[in-house]
């Protein structure tokens, strides 16, 4: 069936103000960089370091790892042999005119820095306040479409398998410079381009721990595909939807489920289907409006069979804990 795609544009602050904020975040480990012994100590050569920052609002509670080495809160580092796709361009301010777009480079982590980028700072040209140098990268590498400035990305509908969950965790970085760094080093601060929906089930009155341990959930009718642009903007195809089976934490007794989804509006509600003791129940929250790139949304549901419905723990920050609603 032919269907004309409708695009949902996430507000520009996700990629502009949000990126600027993410690049300033502290508290994440940085790959060590060794000064080369090949005559390039003057800083003319471009060397890369990398970090992976956490999900904003992460509860850091034993969530599943993704590619590279990812800690429970989403921070991490790359390892020897990992590959990223990188390109660079100039932006004229204040009009934000993009020019001097480079070819795409595949960079390989060698344990200390990244190999595969051949241009020097002199060859790229000196950046200034009015003409700034941008470096953009993503991991894992993606196949670009008809445009050299964007690619499509889809999350898996069954993320219960760790490989599918990992493949759904797109990492991106964007660094900008108004002058050449003194040591020639470019730091790529990778953030999670998808949003993460985390659902935690808790036993309440009349429900045993075993029943909650065996419960499963499905996120209903979620957007699964988006177009990512080199600028960091996202266009999500809101017409292509499917149910998503999340990944359950490997930690016994936590009963926490994680799903990676494209950033998009959920103004019509986010529906969670729960199967417990052979019965299927549904919970729909209308409180969330947008699932934003790099953010985690924690929904804590306490199951009861007392007839009083579902209660919930209180949330804070970007975490949302709904109250009331369902019973079985």
C-alpha positions as CSV (number, residue, x, y, z in Angstrom):
1,X,0.0,0.0,0.0
2,X,1.4,3.4,-1.0
3,X,1.4,5.9,1.7
4,X,2.7,9.5,1.6
5,X,5.1,9.9,4.4
6,X,4.4,12.6,6.9
7,X,7.4,14.1,8.8
8,X,7.4,15.2,12.4
9,X,10.0,17.9,12.9
10,X,11.4,17.8,16.4
11,X,12.1,21.4,17.6
12,X,15.4,22.8,16.6
13,X,16.6,23.2,20.2
14,X,17.2,19.4,20.2
15,X,20.1,19.8,17.8
16,X,21.3,23.3,18.6
17,X,20.9,24.3,22.2
18,X,20.8,20.6,23.2
19,X,24.0,19.8,21.4
20,X,25.8,22.8,22.8
21,X,24.8,21.6,26.3
22,X,25.8,18.0,25.7
23,X,29.2,19.0,24.5
24,X,29.8,20.9,27.8
25,X,28.8,18.0,30.0
26,X,31.4,16.8,32.4
27,X,31.9,13.6,34.3
28,X,32.5,11.2,31.3
29,X,35.8,9.5,30.6
30,X,37.9,10.6,27.7
31,X,40.1,8.3,25.6
32,X,43.8,8.9,26.2
33,X,45.7,10.6,23.4
34,X,49.4,10.0,22.8
35,X,51.5,12.7,21.1
36,X,52.8,11.1,17.8
37,X,56.5,10.8,17.1
38,X,56.1,11.5,13.4
39,X,57.0,15.2,13.3
40,X,53.4,16.5,13.8
41,X,53.8,17.8,17.3
42,X,53.1,21.3,16.1
43,X,49.4,20.7,16.2
44,X,48.9,20.9,12.4
45,X,47.8,17.3,12.3
46,X,44.2,16.6,13.4
47,X,43.8,14.0,16.2
48,X,40.6,12.9,17.7
49,X,39.5,11.9,21.2
50,X,36.0,10.6,22.0
51,X,33.6,10.3,24.9
52,X,30.1,8.8,25.2
53,X,27.7,10.7,27.5
54,X,24.8,9.4,29.4
55,X,21.1,9.6,28.8
56,X,19.6,12.7,30.3
57,X,17.4,11.6,33.1
58,X,18.9,8.1,33.4
59,X,18.3,6.2,36.6
60,X,21.5,4.2,35.9
61,X,19.8,1.1,37.2
62,X,21.4,-1.9,35.7
63,X,20.3,-1.1,32.2
64,X,21.6,-3.2,29.3
65,X,24.9,-2.4,27.6
66,X,25.2,-1.2,24.0
67,X,28.0,-1.5,21.5
68,X,31.5,-0.3,22.6
69,X,31.7,-0.2,26.4
70,X,28.6,1.5,27.8
71,X,28.0,1.9,31.5
72,X,24.5,1.7,33.1
73,X,23.8,5.4,32.8
74,X,24.8,5.5,29.1
75,X,28.4,6.8,29.5
76,X,31.2,4.8,28.0
77,X,34.1,4.6,25.6
78,X,35.1,3.1,22.4
79,X,37.5,0.2,22.0
80,X,40.2,-0.9,19.5
81,X,38.7,-1.6,16.1
82,X,35.5,0.3,16.5
83,X,34.7,2.4,13.4
84,X,32.8,5.7,13.0
85,X,31.8,7.8,10.0
86,X,33.0,11.4,10.1
87,X,32.7,14.5,7.9
88,X,33.6,18.1,8.3
89,X,32.3,21.4,7.0
90,X,32.4,25.2,7.6
91,X,29.5,27.3,8.8
92,X,29.3,31.1,8.2
93,X,27.8,33.0,11.1
94,X,25.4,34.6,11.9
95,X,23.6,33.4,8.7
96,X,24.5,29.7,9.3
97,X,25.5,29.1,5.7
98,X,27.1,25.7,5.3
99,X,30.0,25.3,2.8
100,X,33.2,23.4,2.2
101,X,31.6,20.0,2.9
102,X,34.2,17.2,2.9
103,X,34.0,13.7,1.8
104,X,32.9,11.0,4.3
105,X,35.7,9.4,6.2
106,X,35.8,6.1,8.0
107,X,37.8,6.3,11.2
108,X,39.1,3.3,13.1
109,X,39.8,3.4,16.8
110,X,43.4,2.2,17.5
111,X,43.1,2.1,21.3
112,X,44.2,5.6,21.9
113,X,42.8,7.8,19.1
114,X,41.2,7.4,15.7
115,X,43.0,6.6,12.4
116,X,41.8,7.4,8.9
117,X,41.4,11.2,8.7
118,X,44.1,12.6,6.4
119,X,43.5,16.4,6.1
120,X,45.5,18.7,8.3
121,X,44.4,21.9,9.9
122,X,46.3,23.9,7.3
123,X,44.6,22.1,4.5
124,X,41.1,22.7,6.0
125,X,41.7,26.4,6.6
126,X,41.8,28.4,9.8
127,X,38.4,28.7,11.6
128,X,37.3,32.0,13.0
129,X,34.3,33.4,15.0
130,X,32.6,34.2,11.7
131,X,33.5,31.0,9.9
132,X,33.6,28.0,12.2
133,X,34.8,24.5,11.5
134,X,32.3,21.7,12.4
135,X,33.1,18.0,12.8
136,X,30.2,15.5,12.7
137,X,30.3,11.8,13.3
138,X,28.0,8.8,14.0
139,X,28.4,5.2,15.2
140,X,27.8,2.6,13.8
141,X,28.3,3.6,10.2
142,X,25.1,4.1,8.2
143,X,24.3,3.9,4.5
144,X,23.5,7.4,3.1
145,X,20.5,7.9,0.9
146,X,20.1,10.1,-2.1
147,X,21.4,13.1,-0.2
148,X,24.9,13.4,1.1
149,X,23.6,15.3,4.1
150,X,21.2,12.8,5.6
151,X,20.5,9.1,6.2
152,X,17.5,7.0,7.4
153,X,17.7,5.1,10.6
154,X,15.2,2.5,12.0
155,X,15.1,0.9,15.4
156,X,14.3,-2.8,15.8
157,X,10.8,-3.8,16.7
158,X,12.0,-6.7,18.8
159,X,14.7,-5.2,21.1
160,X,14.5,-8.1,23.6
161,X,17.6,-9.5,21.8
162,X,20.7,-7.6,22.9
163,X,22.1,-7.4,19.3
164,X,18.8,-5.7,18.1
165,X,18.9,-3.3,21.1
166,X,22.5,-2.4,20.4
167,X,21.8,-1.8,16.7
168,X,19.0,0.6,17.7
169,X,21.3,2.8,19.8
170,X,22.6,5.3,17.3
171,X,25.4,7.5,18.6
172,X,26.2,10.9,17.2
173,X,28.7,13.7,17.8
174,X,29.1,17.3,16.6
175,X,32.0,19.5,17.6
176,X,32.6,23.1,16.5
177,X,35.7,25.3,16.5
178,X,36.2,29.0,16.0
179,X,40.0,28.6,16.2
180,X,42.4,25.7,15.8
181,X,43.0,23.9,19.1
182,X,46.5,24.5,20.5
183,X,47.3,20.8,20.3
184,X,45.3,20.1,17.2
185,X,42.9,17.7,19.0
186,X,39.2,17.5,18.2
187,X,37.0,16.0,20.9
188,X,34.0,14.1,19.7
189,X,31.4,13.9,22.5
190,X,28.9,11.2,21.4
191,X,25.4,11.4,22.6
192,X,22.5,8.9,22.1
193,X,20.5,10.1,19.1
194,X,17.4,8.0,20.1
195,X,15.2,8.5,23.1
196,X,15.0,5.7,25.7
197,X,11.7,4.7,27.3
198,X,12.2,2.7,30.5
199,X,9.4,0.9,32.2
200,X,9.8,-0.5,35.7
201,X,7.2,-2.9,37.2
202,X,6.8,-3.1,41.0
203,X,4.6,-5.5,42.9
204,X,1.8,-4.0,44.9
205,X,-1.0,-5.4,47.1
206,X,-2.1,-8.9,46.1
207,X,0.7,-9.3,43.6
208,X,3.7,-11.6,44.2
209,X,7.3,-10.9,43.2
210,X,7.2,-14.0,41.0
211,X,4.2,-12.7,39.1
212,X,6.0,-9.4,38.4
213,X,9.2,-11.3,37.5
214,X,7.3,-13.2,34.8
215,X,5.4,-10.1,33.5
216,X,6.2,-8.8,30.0
217,X,5.5,-5.5,28.3
218,X,5.0,-4.1,24.8
219,X,5.2,-0.5,23.7
220,X,2.2,0.0,21.3
221,X,2.1,1.8,18.0
222,X,5.5,3.6,18.2
223,X,7.3,5.4,15.4
224,X,10.3,3.4,14.4
225,X,12.0,5.3,11.5
226,X,13.6,8.7,11.2
227,X,15.9,10.7,9.0
228,X,19.0,12.0,10.6
229,X,20.7,15.1,9.1
230,X,24.4,16.0,9.4
231,X,23.3,19.1,11.4
232,X,21.8,16.9,14.1
233,X,18.2,17.6,13.2
234,X,15.7,14.8,13.1
235,X,12.6,14.1,10.9
236,X,10.6,11.2,12.2
237,X,8.2,9.3,9.9
238,X,5.1,9.3,12.1
239,X,3.2,7.2,9.6
240,X,5.5,4.2,9.9
241,X,4.5,2.7,13.3
242,X,4.8,-0.7,15.0
243,X,4.8,-2.3,18.4
244,X,8.2,-2.5,20.1
245,X,9.2,-5.4,22.4
246,X,11.7,-3.8,24.9
247,X,14.8,-5.4,26.4
248,X,14.5,-6.6,30.0
249,X,17.4,-5.9,32.3
250,X,19.6,-8.9,33.0
251,X,19.7,-8.1,36.7
252,X,17.4,-10.4,38.6
253,X,14.5,-8.8,40.4
254,X,14.7,-5.4,38.8
255,X,11.8,-6.0,36.3
256,X,13.0,-3.0,34.2
257,X,12.5,-2.8,30.5
258,X,14.3,-0.6,28.0
259,X,13.3,0.5,24.5
260,X,15.1,2.9,22.1
261,X,12.8,4.9,19.9
262,X,13.2,7.8,17.4
263,X,12.5,11.3,18.9
264,X,8.9,12.2,18.2
265,X,5.7,13.6,19.5
266,X,3.5,11.3,21.7
267,X,0.8,13.8,22.2
268,X,-1.9,11.2,21.5
269,X,-0.5,9.1,24.4
270,X,2.1,6.4,25.0
271,X,0.4,3.0,25.5
272,X,2.0,0.2,27.4
273,X,0.6,-3.4,27.1
274,X,1.4,-5.6,30.1
275,X,0.9,-9.3,30.3
276,X,0.8,-10.6,33.9
277,X,-0.4,-13.9,35.1
278,X,-1.8,-14.7,31.7
279,X,-3.9,-11.5,31.5
280,X,-3.3,-8.6,29.1
281,X,-3.8,-5.1,30.5
282,X,-3.2,-1.8,29.0
283,X,-1.9,1.5,30.4
284,X,-1.9,4.8,28.5
285,X,-0.2,7.9,29.7
286,X,-1.1,11.3,28.3
287,X,1.4,13.2,30.3
288,X,4.4,12.8,28.0
289,X,4.3,15.1,24.9
290,X,7.7,14.6,23.2
291,X,10.3,11.9,23.4
292,X,13.5,13.9,22.9
293,X,16.8,12.7,21.5
294,X,19.3,11.7,24.2
295,X,16.6,11.6,27.0
296,X,15.4,8.7,29.1
297,X,11.8,8.6,30.3
298,X,11.2,6.4,33.3
299,X,7.7,5.1,33.9
300,X,7.3,3.2,37.1
301,X,4.1,1.1,37.5
302,X,3.1,-0.7,40.7
303,X,0.8,-3.7,39.8
304,X,-2.0,-4.6,42.2
305,X,-5.0,-7.0,42.0
306,X,-7.0,-5.3,44.8
307,X,-9.4,-3.5,42.5
308,X,-7.7,-0.1,43.3
309,X,-5.8,0.2,40.0
310,X,-2.2,0.8,39.5
311,X,-0.3,3.1,41.7
312,X,3.2,4.6,41.0
313,X,6.3,5.8,42.7
314,X,6.9,9.6,42.4
315,X,9.3,10.7,39.7
316,X,11.6,13.7,39.3
317,X,13.4,15.6,36.5
318,X,12.9,14.0,33.1
319,X,11.6,10.9,34.7
320,X,7.8,10.5,34.7
321,X,6.0,8.2,37.1
322,X,2.2,8.0,36.3
323,X,-0.3,7.2,39.0
324,X,-3.6,5.3,38.8
325,X,-5.0,3.5,35.8
326,X,-5.0,-0.2,35.5
327,X,-5.7,-3.4,37.5
328,X,-5.9,-7.1,36.6
